[in-house]
Amino acid sequence: MADLFRGLNLLESLKESIENNKLSDVKDAVEDLLISRINLAVVGDRGVEKATFINALRGLGPGDEGAALSPSPTPPEGLAGYPNPKHPDFRLWDLPPVPTTSPFEPEGYMDRVKFLRYNAVFMAFTQSPHPNSAEVFLEARSLQRETVYFILLALEKDTEKSLEDKRKASLEILKSEGVAQPKVYLVRPATLEKFDFPALLEDMGRDLPEIRANSFLLALPTLTRTLVSQKRDAFKALIWAAASLSGGVSAIPVPLVASMVDSSVGVRILTKAQISLCLDDESVERLAKQRGVEPAKLKELRTCVLSVEVTKGEVKKRLAAAEKDLAAVSSRLVDMAMPRHARSASRSFTAMLQALNGAIDDMAADAEKIVTAAIGEGK
């Protein structure tokens, strides 16, 4: 599968900013990735399928604290916001359905629900899209908003054949309303790894701005091993940027306060990684409950101590080991490549990169084992 979230491109973009001495841009990118600031909206009738979809995007089941309810307590024309319990700056918004009245002014609906403030909008339905939804889509496109997607949510009774029939009918409706080359994604809300959700993620990765795409990636539950791999790559890009800022590889000398800064930054990044990779106890227990697996069976697959708990002591231990392991030949190469005032900082940069990348590899390996055991997905 193609790279869903362009992790390699993210690293290249961050390197370019460092080389151009745009340290504030890199700092902003690091902060955005660490907090996963993104707003997504789901338009459509409020039913079990929509609530399940909103919950699944946050790794929640119907009985979990903070889960969207069905029937919804939100007034029919109201908006409801659902923060992610693990990533509070990732918010999902439950928007009312597009009115079916005629004549219909899409601008009025879009203003009322603040349509353009969301990073992406899912136009969800369980049968077929109403023509007025196509008008909203076309109006968004006229305003250069590319991140609007038609989502066909599967009912429990739907078969693959019935879903394909619904998709075919939906595409005909959208074409008749003037949507050129429409796409309709089939999504089974309770098992997002199936059907078209991975393809939807791939398209979102191309359409969203790079930092937003990666922020979304890091806030998603670990649905597949491919997604775990993409998260790992994004974290390695984040580590490179953070190490650059604290270790001082820019043209401007940075005072060396390396060991204190590095361990604090390391703890923050690896704590985010533990949560993003769904390795903490609460996430593992939720996954086990959702997939009918014994929680202890999944927990025992965590062989990296950082998968279980991220502590400053363990991060310092790994940083110290990395500094000790730096070969003399690599140190001489670093010394030759870097200006004199940055040489000690560059060694700190190398040690931080080595230590945290190794930790991410170990944690991602644990996450892959858990996903395979819980979901049975081997890709």
KEPA-996059 format. One record per residue: x, y, z of N, C-alpha, C in turn; residue in three letters. Coordinates in pm, whole numbers, plus 32768, in hexadecimal, padded with zeros to 4 digits. Example, Ala and Ser with C-alpha at 12.3 -4.5 7.8 and 13.67 -1.06 7.14 Angstrom:
<paros>
85277DC7830C84CE7E3E830C85287EB6830CALA;85057F1F82C485577F9682CA850A80038313SER;
</paros>
This chain:
<paros>
80547F8880008000800080008058807D8000MET;802980E27FB78075815F7FB2807A819F803BALA;80E081F3805180EA823980D1806D828C80E8ASP;8028827081567FAB82B5816E7FC183468195LEU;8026836081DF803683E6821680BE842481FCPHE;810083F3819581788436816381DE845381D0ARG;81F983EE822682598401829282E0842C8260GLY;830B83F381EE838D841781B6838C84A9818ALEU;831D84D4814C831285608122831585BD819BASN;82D78592820882D885E38281836785F882B0LEU;83B6858F82B38441859B82DE848D85F88282LEU;847985EB81FF84BF864281A1849686D381B3GLU;841786EB81CD83E8877481E3842687B18260SER;842F876082CA846B87928346850087AD8332LEU;8544875482E885D2876A82CD85E887EA827FLYS;85908802821E859C887C81CC858B88F98222GLU;852D88F482808518896782D98591897F8331SER;85CE891283628645891F83B486B6895D8362ILE;86CA892982E98736895A8294872489EE8270GLU;86A68A198266868A8AA68248867F8AF982C7ASN;86A08ABA833786A18AFE83BA86188B3283E5ASN;85AE8AED83B985278B1283E185018AC2845FLYS;85478AE284CB85358A94854684AA8AA38581LEU;846D8B19857083E68B2C85A683828AD2855FSER;83958ABC84DC833D8A628492834A89D384C5ASP;83C789AA84E083DE8923851183A28913859EVAL;83B6897785F1837E8973867982E789678675LYS;82A689B6861E821489B0861081E7892685E0ASP;823388ED858182108868854D821A87FE85BBALA;82858804860A829787A58678822287AF86DAVAL;81FD882986FD8190883C875D810C88098724GLU;80EF882886A5807387F98667806C87608666ASP;80DB8720864780DB868E864380CB865286CFLEU;81058692873380FB865E87BB806F866A87F5LEU;802586D187CC7F9E86E188037F3286B187A3ILE;7F55869387257EF4866286C17E7C86BF86B5SER;7E97873E86987E2A879F868B7DE687908602ARG;7D6A875E86037D20874D85867C8B874485A6ILE;7C38877A854E7BA78778855E7B69873584E4ASN;7B1E86C984FC7AD7868284927A42868584AFLEU;79F0868B8446795F868F8457791E861C840CALA;78AF85EB844578618581840677D285B783F3VAL;77AA85C58375772485F6835276CA857E833AVAL;764C8585836875F085198348758B84FF83B6GLY;752A84A9839874C4848583F9750484458474ASP;74CE846584E775058430856474C783A98583ARG;75188342857274EC82BA858E755E826A85C7GLY;754781E885D775AC81918613762C819185C1VAL;761E818D853C7694818384E676EC81FF84F1GLU;76AF827384F376FD82EF84FD774282F78585LYS;76FA82D685F0773682D8867677A98275867FALA;779781FE8645780081988648787B81C785FBTHR;7866820A858A78D5823E853A792382A88587PHE;78DC830485C7791D836D8617796D832E8689ILE;793482C886C7797A8286873679F482388704ASN;79E481F186957A52819E86627ACA81F2863BALA;7AB3826986067B2282C385E37B7182EE865ELEU;7B3382E186D37B768305874F7B9E828A87A1ARG;7B8C821487667BB0819987AC7B518173881BGLY;7AD681A488177A75818B88817A0981298856LEU;79D280E288B7795D808F88A278E280D588D8GLY;7869809D88C377ED80E288EB77DF80FA8981PRO;781D80A689D2780E80B78A63787E81048AA6GLY;78DE81348A587950817A8A92792D82098AB8ASP;7973823C8B1D795E82C68B48797E83268AD7GLU;792383858ABF793783E78A55790783BB89CDGLY;78CF834189C378A2830E8941782783598913ALA;781B836A888E77A283A28854772F8341886AALA;76B9837688867645832488A875E4831B8833LEU;759882AF8831752A82A287D174B48264881ASER;744282AB881F7427832C87DF7477839D881FPRO;7493840187CE74E6847087FB749584D3884FSER;74D0850388BD748C8568890E749585F488D1PRO;74E48604886574F486868826747586AD87DBTHR;7447872A87E673D28756879973E7873F8703PRO;737A872586B773868702862973DB876185D7PRO;73D687E285F37423884485A574A3886E85ECGLU;74C3882E865C7538885586AA75B88812867BGLY;7628884686AD76AC880E869276E087D08713LEU;7720875D8709775A871D877F77ED87028767ALA;7842872987C678D1871387BB78FE86A08813GLY;7955864B87DC798785D788267A1F85D78824TYR;7A5D860188937AF085F988987B1E856888A4PRO;7B96855088757BD284CC88867C0A84C68914ASN;7BE4846289637C12845E89EF7CA9845589FEPRO;7CEE841F899A7D80841289A07DC78486895BLYS;7D8284C989017DBC853988B57D5685AA88B7HIS;7D4F85F989227CE3865B89347CD886C288C4PRO;7D4486DD887C7D3D874088117D0F8705878CASP;7CF38683878A7CB4864387177C1F863C8735PHE;7BD1868A86EA7B42869187057AF08664868CARG;7A8A861586A97A2985ED864579A686368661LEU;7969866885F778EE86B68604787C866D85BETRP;7810865B86077798861D85D1773E868D859EASP;77328698851976E2870284DC765A86CB84AFLEU;75F2871F84B3756E86F18486757086D383F0PRO;750F868483C3750C8663833474EF86DE82DFPRO;751986D7826274F8874282037461874181F0VAL;741D87B581F7738C87B881E573638781815DPRO;72EC8742815A72BA870A80DD72548766809ATHR;724A87E080CB71E7883E8097720F8871800DTHR;71AC88A07FC471C488DC7F41716C89597F36SER;71A389CB7F0B722F89DF7EE3728E89DA7F5BPRO;730D89C27F3E737389B27FA773EA8A0C7F87PHE;74188A547FEE748D8AAB7FE074FF8A6E8030GLU;75618A307FEF75CE89EE8039761D8A4E8091PRO;762A8ACC806676778B2D80B5763C8B3F8141GLU;75B58B42814A75748B5581CB75928AE2822AGLY;75898A6781F875A889F3824C763A89F58276TYR;76918A12821777218A10823677468A7B829BMET;77088AEE829477218B5882F776EF8B2C8381ASP;767A8AEE8382763D8AC8840276908A61844DARG;76CB8A02840577198998844877AF89B68448VAL;77D38A2F841878618A59841478B589F583C2LYS;788389D3834E78B9896882FA794D897982DBPHE;797789F382C179FF8A0A82927A688A0C8301LEU;7A3D8A01837E7AA08A0283EA7ADD89788403ARG;7AA1891183C77AD2888883DF7B3F8864837BTYR;7BA0881783A87C0D87ED83507BDE878A82E6ASN;7B78873B83087B3C86DE82A87AAD86C482D4ALA;7A5686A5827079C9868B828C79A186098248VAL;796085B0829679298534826078938546824CPHE;7864853881D177D5853D81B277A284AD81BAMET;77688489822D774783FE824976B483E0822DALA;7699836681FE7610833881E67610829F81EAPHE;7599826481F9758F81D281FF754381998188THR;750581ED813774BC81BE80C174F382008042GLN;74D982828034750E82CD7FC1751383617FE7SER;756B83AD7FA87575843C7FC97500848A7F8DPRO;74CF84EB7FD8746685437FA374A685A57F41HIS;746085CA7ED67498862B7E7874CB86AB7EB8PRO;748F86D57F2674BE874F7F68754B873E7FA2ASN;756E86C27FC775F686A87FF7765B86BF7F87SER;7635869D7F0D768C86B77E9A769F874D7E87ALA;7636879B7EA17642882E7E9676A688647EFCGLU;76A1882F7F75770188597FDC778F88357FB1VAL;77A087BC7F7E7823878F7F4E785887EC7EE1PHE;7803880C7E7F782E88617E10784D88EF7E40LEU;780189207EA0781D89A47ED778A489A47F20GLU;78C089397F6A7941892E7FAF79B3892C7F4AALA;79A288E27EDD7A0A88DB7E767A1F89637E35ARG;79B389B07E2379C18A357DE87A108A937E42SER;7A158A727EC37A618AC17F247AEB8A837F3ELEU;7B178A2C7EE37B9B89EB7EEA7BA9898F7F62GLN;7B3B89597F927B4188F980007B3A886C7FC5ARG;7BAD88267FC97BB887A37F897B9B872F7FE9GLU;7B95874B80697B8E86DF80CC7AFF86C480F9THR;7AA886A780987A1D868180B37A0785F98072VAL;79D3859880BE79CD850E8090794384D280A8TYR;790F8489804678918441805478AC83B7808EPHE;7869839980FF7880831D814977FD82CE8152ILE;77FC8257811A778981FD812877A281A2819FLEU;775881BA820C7769816C8286771580ED827ELEU;7754807B829277117FFA828576B37FE482FBALA;763A7FB882DD75DF7F88834476087EFB836DLEU;75DE7ED183E276047E4C841275D27DDF83B3GLU;755E7DF6837675237D90831E755C7D928290LYS;75AD7DF8826F75E17E0481E776427D9581C5ASP;76397D668148769B7D09811276F67D5680B3THR;77617D17808777BA7D598027776F7D7C7FA7GLU;77147D237F7D76C77D3E7F03766A7DB57F16LYS;76237DB97F8775C77E287F9D76127EAD7FA8SER;76887EAA7FE276D97F247FEC77087F517F63LEU;77317EF47F10775D7F197E8976E87F507E38GLU;76717F187E4A75FA7F4D7E0675DD7FDB7E35ASP;75E97FF17EB875D380787EEE763C80D97EB9LYS;76B780AC7EB1772181037E807705812B7DEDARG;76E080C87D9C76C480E37D0F765481487D00LYS;75E981377D4E757981957D4875A382207D78ALA;75F682247DDF762582A47E15767B82EF7DB0SER;76D182A67D6C772682E57D0676D283217C96LEU;766882DB7C6F760F830F7C0575CB838F7C32GLU;759F83937CB07560840C7CE575C284817CE2ILE;763B846A7D10769F84D67D1676C485067C89LEU;76D184A97C2C76EF84D17BA2767E85257B69LYS;760284FC7B84758F85477B4E758585D37B89SER;75C285E87BFD75C0866B7C3D763B86BF7C1AGLU;768D868C7BC076FE86DB7B8F778386C37BD3GLY;778D865A7C27780C863A7C67786185E97C04VAL;78CF86207BDA792585DD7B79797A85727BBEALA;797E84FB7B8579CC848C7BBA79BA847C7C52GLN;793E84677C7C7925845B7D0D796183DC7D47PRO;797F83E27DC979AD836E7E14794E83597E8ALYS;792B82DD7EA278DE82B87F18792982497F5FVAL;794E82607FDC799C8200802A793F81AA807FTYR;794C81278072790080CB80C5794A80B9814ALEU;790580D081B7794480C8823B78EA80788299VAL;7924801382D778DB7FCB83417908800883C5ARG;78AE8052840978D780A7847A7920806084EAPRO;78F67FE5850B79327FA1857F79B77F5F855EALA;79D57F4D84DE7A537F0E84B47A8D7F608441THR;7ACC7FCE84647AFB802D84017B687FF483A6LEU;7BAB7F8B83D27C177F5483807BE17F108302GLU;7B5E7EF882FD7B247EB3828B7AF27F168222LYS;7AD37EE381AC7A9C7F30813E7AF67FA48115PHE;7ABC801E810A7B03808C80C97B4580EF8128ASP;7B4080D781AA7B79813A82057C0F814E81EDPHE;7C6080E581D87CEE80FE81B97D018153813CPRO;7CAD814080D67CB68194805D7C908223807BALA;7C2E823780D37C0982BD80FE7C7F83028143LEU;7CC482B9819A7D3982F281DE7DA583198179LEU;7DB682C681157E1B82E380B07DFA83658067GLU;7D7B837780427D5283F27FFE7D5C846B805AASP;7D38845A80D87D4484C981377DD684F08149MET;7E30848C81477EBE84A881537EF184FF80E3GLY;7EB684F1806C7EDE85467FFB7E9D85CF8000ARG;7E2185D480337DD38650802A7DEE86B2809BASP;7E07867E81137E1E86D681867EAA87118182LEU;7EBB878881BE7F4387BB81D07F968756821EPRO;801787528203806D86E98236806786D782CEGLU;8071874583178070873A83AA7FE9870B83DBILE;7F7C873C83A07EF7871083C87EE3867B83ABARG;7F13864E83387F0685C083157F4C8568837BALA;7FC3859083A2800F854284057FD585508491ASN;7F9B85C484B17F5785D385327EE18574853BSER;7E96856784CD7E25850A84C87E57847B84D7PHE;7EC0845B84907EFB83D584987F1D83AF8528LEU;7F61840B856F7F9083EB85F67F1D83DF865ALEU;7EA9841B86397E37841686947DDC839F8679ALA;7DEB835D86077D9682EB85E77DBA8271863BLEU;7D58821A86587D7B819B86987DCC81448637PRO;7E1480E5866D7E69808E861A7E12801F85DFTHR;7DDF803685667D807FDA85287DC47F6A84DALEU;7E397F8684A47E807F2484517F167F30846BTHR;7F607ECA84407FF27ED0844C802A7F3B83EFARG;7FE97F51837E80157FBC8324800D8043836ATHR;7FA1805883B47F9180D683FD7FFB80E38469LEU;801C807784AB8088807A850F810A80A584CEVAL;8127806E845981A18090841181A4812483ECSER;8132815983C0812A81E6839C813E82408418GLN;810782168488811B8262850481AE8262852BLYS;81EE81EE8520827C81E4854282CE824584EEARG;82B3824B846C82FF82A6841582E78338843AASP;826A8359845B824B83E28483829384078505ALA;829983A9856282E083C485E0837583D585C9PHE;83AC838C856A843B839C854D845784268511LYS;83FB845884C0840984E1848C83FE854684FDALA;83A1852E85588390858585CD840B85838624LEU;8445850E863A84BF8502868B8532854E864AILE;8540854285C685AB858A8580859D86208596TRP;85228653858B850C86E3859D8528870D862CALA;84F786BF868C850C86E2871985A086DA873EALA;85E68675870A86768669872686C286DD86E8ALA;86968709867386D7877B863286C887F98685SER;8651880C86BD86388884870D868588828791LEU;8688880D87D286CA88088855876087F18849SER;878B87AC87DB8817878D87CB886487F5877EGLY;881C88478734885F88B786F288AB88948676GLY;88648868860B88AA8850858E889088C08529VAL;884E892B85568838899A84FA88B789EE84F2SER;88B18A51849B89258AA78489893B8B028501ALA;88D38B14855288DF8B6985C889078B14863EILE;89728B348686899B8AE586FA892E8AE48764PRO;89158A70879E88B38A63880A88FE8A3E8889VAL;88E88A8688F7892D8A628973891189D28997PRO;8978898C89C4896B88FD89DC893788E38A69LEU;88B688C08A6C887988938AE9883F88098ACCVAL;889187BB8A84885C87488A3C881986DF8A93ALA;885D86AB8AF9882786368B3D87A186548B7FSER;879486CB8BBD871586F08BFC86A887028B93MET;86C6874F8B2A8663876A8AC3863D86E98A7CVAL;86A386988A58868A86208A0C862F85BE8A57ASP;864685AD8AD885F4854E8B23856585808B2FSER;855386028B4484CC863B8B4F8481862E8ACBSER;84C586508A5D8489864489D9846C85B189BBVAL;84CB855B89DE84BA84CC89C6844184938A0DGLY;842E84BA8A8B83BB848B8AD7833A84B78A92VAL;833585338A6582BB85658A26829D851B89A3ARG;83048507895282F084C288D182C7843188E7ILE;830B83EC894282EE835E895682698349899FLEU;824183A989F181BB83A28A2E815083AF89C2THR;8166840D8966810B841B88F58109839B88A2LYS;817E835E888E818782E3883F813C82718882ALA;814A82658905810481FA894E806D8207893BGLN;803B828389437FAC829A89337F82828688A1ILE;7FD082BD88457FAF82B587B77FAE82248786SER;800B81D487B780138147878F7FB580EE87E1LEU;7F65812E883A7EFF80E888897F3C807A88DFCYS;7FAD809B89207FF4803989727FD780488A07LEU;7F9C80B78A307F7D80CA8ABE7F1180678AE9ASP;7F09804D8B6B7EAD7FE88B9F7E1D80018B72ASP;7DEE807D8B7E7D63809B8B5E7D43807E8ACBGLU;7D9E80A58A717D88808D89E27D887FF789C3SER;7DE67FAE89FE7DEC7F1D89E77D6E7EDA8A19VAL;7D3D7F048A8F7CC47EC98AC77C4A7EE88A71GLU;7C437F628A3A7BD37F8589E17BD47F308962ARG;7C4A7F2189287C577ED288AF7C2E7E4188C9LEU;7C5C7E0C89397C3A7D81895C7BA37D71896AALA;7B627DD089AA7AD17DCA89BD7A897DD18937LYS;7AB57E2B88DF7A747E3C885D7A827DC28805GLN;7AF47D7C88107B107D0B87B67AFD7C8487F9ARG;7ACD7C8488737AB17C0588B67B2C7BB488D7GLY;7B967BF889007C147BB789217C307BCC89B7VAL;7C747B6E89F47C997B7C8A817D017BEB8A8EGLU;7CE97C538AE17D487CC28AEE7DD57C958B13PRO;7DE07C338B6E7E647C058B9A7EB57BCB8B26ALA;7E6F7B8E8AC67EB37B548A527EF77BC18A00LYS;7EB47C3589F27EED7CA389A57F5A7CEA89F6LEU;7F447CFB8A767FA67D438AC9802C7CFB8ACFLYS;80287C778ACF80A67C2E8ADA80FA7C368A5AGLU;80C17C6A89EF810C7C7C897281677CF78978LEU;81557D4B89DD81A97DC389EB822D7D9C8A2DARG;82957D9089DC83187D678A1183747DDD8A2CTHR;83547E5189F583A37ECB8A0F836B7F108A8BCYS;83C27F318AEA83927F6F8B66834C7FF48B4BVAL;8375803A8AE1833680BB8AC082A980AA8A8ALEU;828980348A59820080198A2C81A180158AA3SER;81D57FE98B1681847FDD8B8F817F80638BD9VAL;81F380A48BE881F981238C30827481728C00GLU;825E81F18BE382CC82498BBA82FA82978C35VAL;837782838C5E83AD82C98CD2842A83168CA9THR;844483808CF284BB83D08CD58539837E8CEDLYS;853583278D5285AA82D58D6F85CE827A8CFBGLY;856A823C8CBE858481E18C4D85B6822F8BD3GLU;857F82A68BBD85AB82F78B4B863C83238B60VAL;865E83508BD986E883778BF5874783018BE3LYS;871C828D8C0E876D82138C00878B81F78B6DLYS;872782058B18873A81EB8A89879282568A48ARG;878282D38A7187D6833E8A3C886983288A63LEU;887E83018AE0890782EA8B0F894682758AC4ALA;88F8820B8AAE892C81978A66894E81BB89D5ALA;88FB8211899889158239890D8994828C8904ALA;89A982E789648A23833889648A9E82E08974GLU;8A93827A89C88B03822089E18B2281CB8966LYS;8AB781A8891C8AC6814D88AA8AF78193882BASP;8AF78218882B8B23825E87B28BB382388793LEU;8BC581FD87228C4B81CD86FC8CA9824186E7ALA;8D2C822A87038D90829286F08D9682C18660ALA;8D85826686038D8B829085778D1982EE8554VAL;8C9E82D085898C2F8329856B8C4383B085AFSER;8C8183AF86288C9C842E866B8CFE8482861ASER;8D66844285E18DC5848E85908D8284C68513ARG;8D28847784D88CE284A884628C8A85208484LEU;8C47851784F88BF5858785248C4A86028539VAL;8CBF85F0857A8D18866085948D4686A38512ASP;8D63865284AF8D91868A84308D2186D183E6MET;8CA7869D83F68C3786D483A88BFB875283E6ALA;8C09876384698BC787D284AC8C29883F84D1MET;8BFB88BE84D58C51892885058C7489148598PRO;8CE6894D85C28D19893286478CB3895186B5ARG;8C6B89C286A58C1189E987138B9B898A8722HIS;8B7F893786BA8B0988E086BF8B2B884E86D7ALA;8BB1882E86E88BD687A186EB8B9C87568762ARG;8BA1878F87D78B6A8748884B8AD3873B883FSER;8A9487A4880A8A04879E87F789DF87338793ALA;8A2F872687288A0F86C486C28A18863686F8SER;8A77861F87558A7E859B87928A01858087E6ARG;89CF85E88829895285DC887388DF85BC8815SER;88DD85FF87A2887785E8873C887985558710PHE;88F1852186F388FF849886C488D18434872FTHR;88F7844D87AB88D083F38817883983F3882AALA;87FC846B8825876B847588368723842C87C5MET;8754843F874C871883FF86D8871F836786E7LEU;87938335870C87A782A587198751826B8788GLN;874D82AD87FA87048279886D866D82788855ALA;863882E8882485A782F28813857682A1879CLEU;85C4829D8730859C824A86BF859781B686E5ASN;85FA818C873585F981018765857F80E387BAGLY;855B8145880F84E5813488648466812A880FALA;845A817F87AA83E5817C875283DC80F78708ILE;844D80C386DA844C8041869784197FD386F5ASP;84487FD58770841D7F7087D183887F7B87F1ASP;83597FF7880282CC800C882482727FE987ADMET;829C800C8734824D7FEC86BD82447F5586A9ALA;82B17F0E86C982AF7E7B86BF82467E41871EALA;823D7E78879781D67E4B87F5814B7E6887BFASP;81387EDF878780B67F068751808C7EA986DFALA;80EB7E85868A80CC7E2A861B809D7DA2864FGLU;80DF7D7186B780B87CF086F1802A7CF6872ALYS;800A7D64876C7F857D7387A87F1A7D7D873CILE;7F347DCC86D37ED37DD986667EBA7D528624VAL;7F247D08860C7F177C8685CC7EC77C258623THR;7EE17C2686A67E9A7BCC87017E077BF28711ALA;7DEA7C7687117D607CA4872B7D0B7CA586AEALA;7D467CCF863F7CF97CE485C57D147C78855EILE;7D837C31856F7DA57BC885127DCF7BFB848BGLY;7E0D7C71848C7E357CB4840E7ECB7CA483FEGLU;7EF67C6583937F827C4483857FD17C9C8327GLY;7F937D0782F67FD97D5D8295801B7DD182DALYS;
</paros>
